[in-house]
Amino acid sequence: MGTGWEVPARVINSLINGPGFYVGRLLPIPVLHGLNASLSYDADTILGIALFWFLIGLSTDRRRNKQSIERQRPICAGVLFTFGMLVCGVFGIAGTVGTFSRNYEVWRTVAWHPLSTSDTMYLGFLVWLLVLSGYFARKALIAAQVSLIRQRDRRRL
């Protein structure tokens, strides 16, 4: 068992890289022991972080080229983004309410030692989930608008 304290660099890493920091641990990736030991046993997070930022970059590139998924396939994108919004929103709100409403010590620990506790990492993850929920809600609304405009244009023909 550890001391319950985290290294500030690891806390900042989890805050910046959001869900990618945690997704890498869910993927069963064989990592060489020497590489894992030299990375403080966090080598499994690298793939999740790379995947997270790749998806953000892909979204930015597609939007810049006017090839975003909500413009090409608005109904499928609307369903996908609505699902993402619901999942991120439910887990973000449930995690925030469930953890931080019944345990005052969490808030106290985060306030006194913001870069030294895993509670800060968990709070950062919940904030990322809520931000992603808002992002997916916006994308779902754009997909719905595109779908309605296409239906209106079809009726005119």
N, C-alpha and C positions, 0 to 999 in steps of 0.2 A: 504494500500500500504506500502511496505517496504522502506528501505532506499536505496536500490540498491546495498548494500554491503553484502557479504556473510562471514560466519565464515570460517577461513582458514581450519579447519578440514573437513568441508563439501566440500570445493573446492578440497582438496586432495583426499577425498573419491570419488568424481566424476571422478577425473583424473585416479585413480588406477582402479576403477571398470568399467570404460568405459560405453558401451551401457547398461550394466545391471543396472546402476544407473537410467537410464531413462525409461527402459522397464517396470520396476515395477510399474511405475505410469500409464502405459497404461492398465495394468491388473486390472480388477475390483475385488479387494479383500476386504472383510469386515475386518476391523481392530478395535480391542477394543480401545475405547477412551483413557483409562488409559495407555495402551501400546504405543499408538501413541503419546500421550503427553509426556511420559517419553523419547521417542526417537526423540524429537523435531519435531514431525509431519513428520518424514521420514520413518515410519514403512512400507509404501507401497513399498519402494525401496529395502527392504530386500529380497523379493522373486525374484525380477529381478536380483539382485546381485548373489544370490545363484544359480539361473538358468544359468547365464552367466558363472560362474566359474565351475559349474557342466559340462557344455558342453565343456569347455576347458579341464577339467580333463578327461572326457570321450574320447575326441579326442586323448589326450596323451596316455591313457591306451590302446586304440585300436591300435594305431600306434606301441606301444611297443610290443604288442602281434601279430603284423602282420595281424590284422583283420580290417584294415582301410576300409572305405566304397569305396574309389576309387580303391581298389584292388579287392573287392568282386563284386561290380556292377559298373564298370567304366563308362558306358554310362549314367546311372541315376545320378551318382555322378558328372559327367562332366556337365550335364545340371543344376543340383542344384548349383554347385560351380560357374558356369558361371553366373547364375542368381544372386547369392550373390555378385559376383564381380561387376556386372553392377549396382546393387542397391546401394551397399556401395560406389562405385566409383562415381556414378552420384550425390548422396546426399552429399558426402564428398567434391567433387569439386565444385558443385553448391553452397553449403553452404559457402565454403571458399571464392569463387569469389564473390558471391552475398553480403555477409555481410562485408567482410573485404576490398573489393576494393572501395566501395562507402562511407565507414565510417572510416575516419582516427582516430577518437576519440577512437574507439575500440582498435586499436593497442597501442595508447598512454596510455589508461587505463590499459591494460594488462601489458605493460612495467613498469608502475609506481607502480601498486598495483597487482602483479600477484596472490596472494593468498587471495584477498579480493573482487573479482568481479565475477559476473556470466558470464562475457565475457570469462574469463579463463576457466570456466567449459564448455562453448560452444566450445571454441577452442580445448579443450581436447577431446570432443566428435567427432569433425571433424577429428582430428588426428587419433582417434580410427577407424573411418569409413575408412579412407584412408589406414591404416595398415591392416584392415580386407579385404579390396578390394585386396591388394597385396597378402594376404594369400590365399584368394579364387582363385585368378588367378594362383598361384603356384599349388594349389590342382587340378584345372581344367586341367592344363598342365600334371600333373602326371596321371590323369584319362585318358587323351587322349593318352598318351604314353602306358599305360597298355592296353587300347583298341586296339591300333595298333599292339602291340606285340601279343595279343591274336588272332587277325585276321590273322597275318602272320603265327602263329603256326597252325591255322586251315587250311590254304592253303597248308601247307607242308604235312598235313595228307592226 
